[in-house]
Amino acid sequence: MKRLVGFGSALLLAGAFMLPSSAVAQSYDTYVGCGLGNMLFKEIGQDKTLFQILAVTTNGFFFNQTFGITSGTLGCAQPSMFVENEKVLRFVADNMDTLAQDIAAGNGEALSTLAELMEIPAEQRPVFFSKLQENFNGIYSSSAVESADVIEGIYKIASNS
């Protein structure tokens, strides 16, 4: 039985190496992703499956894609809705219910604190508060909404204000 498992693994690996190189070359970044492996092997590995495997393995082994994405380095693009302020993350996670009440009301201490943490200028806060209130159902889409979804919704509205 062990011999069959080993043979099956070898067959799968051999099949991966037989992929048409033109199809693989067109999607190098799609298959490999950003990171150190991409930076090291992209020039020599675009049409070689072996180098793509090395690139993916390098990315996985060194856990560098997360760093690249959060810092916008290693060929990675930083997400447009990236929350840089750890205090905002913690505040929203710790105050989900109070924040929901304040957003629904259009004012309140939790909402004012959030605006301060997000560095919303004082003269823009009334408009920001009313936009959040108008979009309450989009921000708090269900009773089981996660804090990350709330933050993303708030930042989308803040960026459109």
Secondary structure as UniProt FT lines:
FT   HELIX           2..17
FT   HELIX           21..26
FT   HELIX           28..32
FT   HELIX           36..45
FT   TURN            46..47
FT   HELIX           49..62
FT   HELIX           64..71
FT   TURN            74..75
FT   TURN            80..81
FT   HELIX           86..94
FT   HELIX           96..105
FT   HELIX           109..117
FT   TURN            118..119
FT   HELIX           122..124
FT   HELIX           125..134
FT   HELIX           136..139
FT   TURN            143..144
FT   HELIX           147..160
//
